[in-house]
Amino acid sequence: MKNTRAARRYAVALMNVSVEQRAVDRVADDLQTIGATLAASRELRVMLTSPVISPIKKKAVFDALFAKRVGKEILTFAHLLIHKNREALLPDLIEEFRALLDDQRGLVNVDAATATPMTPAQEGRLQKELERYTGKKVQLRLATDPSVRGGLIVKIGDTVLDGSIRRQLVRLREQLLGLNAVSN
Amino acid sequence: MVEVRPDEVSAILRKQLAGFEKEVDIYDVGTVLQVGDGVARVYGLTKSLMSELVEFPHGVFGMVLNLEEDNVGCILFGESSEIKEGDTVKRTGRVASLPVGDTMLGRVVNPLGQPTDGRGTITADKFMPIERKALGVIQRQPVKEPLQTGLKAVDGMIPIGRGQRELIIGDRQTGKTAIAIDTIINQRYTHTEKAKREGVKPVYCIYVAVGQKSSTVAQVVDKLQQEGAMEYTTVVAATASDPAPMQFIAPYSGATLGEYFRDGGRHALVVYDDLSKQAQAYRQVSLLLRRPPGREAYPGDVFYLHSRLLERASKLSEELGGGSLTALPVIETQAGDVSAYIPTNVISITDGQIYLESSMFNAGIRPGINVGISVSRVGGNAQIKAMKKVAGRLRIDLAQYRELEAFAKFGSDLDKATLAQLRRGSRLVELLKQDQYRPMAVEQQVVGVFAGTNGYLDEIPLEHVRRFEAELLEMMELKHADLLQEIAEKKDLTQEITARMHSILKEFTASFKASVKA
């Protein structure tokens, strides 16, 4: 199971420190680097979660990998995580940090799915409409899913705005079959 | 033949399907993190509410039971094997509810109100939430009308009033369900014209079966049908093979069905058979949701589980229609241990309890009620005056009998008064025996108990007591139906009635004794 609770605590702490030191952008970039490296290397991920490998070795690996690529603060932070046996949280933590950062910058991530790829003009209109709807800057992630059939599904956080043909077909089916006994 | 034009067809279809094109559905979703054993942990669903209904794939519904910082714990009302990690969960924005109404009568349903008797869908125009708050002080009034169980031992000494909560407690195989079923069968009388004339309002019954074998439930339903009791009864069944969450909510569903009648100014009786199994189902769900275990591994809120359920039993004030909801919870004890966690909890919540003992049951005293320790804390006010008058002696006589009984086993040198006490007591114990599925009308009970407490049975040999009672009642029905009618209508024993009863009994006892000797 995801252990997001602890990851969020660390992310918030890191955010506070980097705000104090006015190094938010740099920290974010560094985390991005680490995140990308982690995502690319299964071995590194396995090493992080393995309880057999001693913390000293883990620290050494981190130093060797990232000492030249990331700032000192982040390296110290990574050492702290390893010292506290929380290094396995790192991928979750990076995600949480990014979410915090987006929140701070008034950014909101939106997933949009359509049956066929949208034209750039449509994309632009969607972006504009969504920004009006949410009142925030929208970072649009587009996907094509043929099972949508038509229309558009937009997911903002936990909320889904479903204007797809698929959904309408499901609802039509439910109504025609009178399948609402439980949920009425 | 009149032809239907194609354009007409398409016009009607278009009308039916209108409103499907434009609307955008807005809903909140989450992702299943973990699933199994009837519970699921869901990431997301951040706006979901406590006990909100959520929809899983494959038409499985769940209810939110845990709200945590980073996930939501749900119980599933369907096959958890169909749900996979990563599935999308949707909020419905509604709390779990079930259909209620008169159309539910005569049906067997699951705790979500879906029929399981294979007799088609139920059309109900109203839905009510499964979990409802109990009424406050202002909306209530004291219990005042009797709920006749049809059992002499109960109606005489442990009377139950409409709106009361009376616990039925005992080991397995002591006749707990039998008492509940007899009570339901006895309510058939309240739906008759005769009852209407006597001012007895009909009682609608709900039998909630929790964690029982499907075969047992089928037997109960069959019996109720045979006795014509299904017409005013709904059976809510969460059998042993249903998921634990279903068993956990079944009593609440039953209470909701009953509250529909209560709120309409009518009277309802709900039997929860049994709450020990419901507590076990709740324990399972709680432990799977990782709530900390307490005594006997039950979660800390197991008291609240039962108190909030039984608090829904009530007698409404006249302004609200004066309806009532009577609860008959059943608790099964292990080897007579009433000091276990769940029994003590429910004993302290209810307004009295009926103790059933296997030793009495096995000694042939059926129903095996231990009247010495059984009590009804509020039902006395609801007992009809006639019964109160004749049964007052019953309790005292039986208590003295039990005390002397132990002594009498040691020696034979007993004085006359003691012997008389013993003789009276043994006759009364015999009189209180009653066959299953044979509930008696209150006026018949009054006549029987009257004969017992006034000493008319003392001279009758013990083995003839039950025949005496049967023949007495038969004779009363044949020759003195007017007297029975008068008791039922006046609900009191006037001096005139008492005098007539004495004279009838004197005559009958003499002729009965002659028949015994012959």
Interface residues (C-beta under 8 A of the other chain):
Chain A: M1 K2 T4 R5 R8 K155 G157 D158 T159 V160 L161 D162 G163 R167 Q168 R171 L172 G178 L179 A181 V182 S183 N184
Chain B: L17 F20 E21 E23 V24 D25 I26 Y27 D28 V29 G30 L33 Q34 R41 Y43 G44 L45 T46 K47 L53 E55 G59 F61 E69 D70 N71 F77 T92 R94 S97 P99 L112 G113 Q114 T121 F127
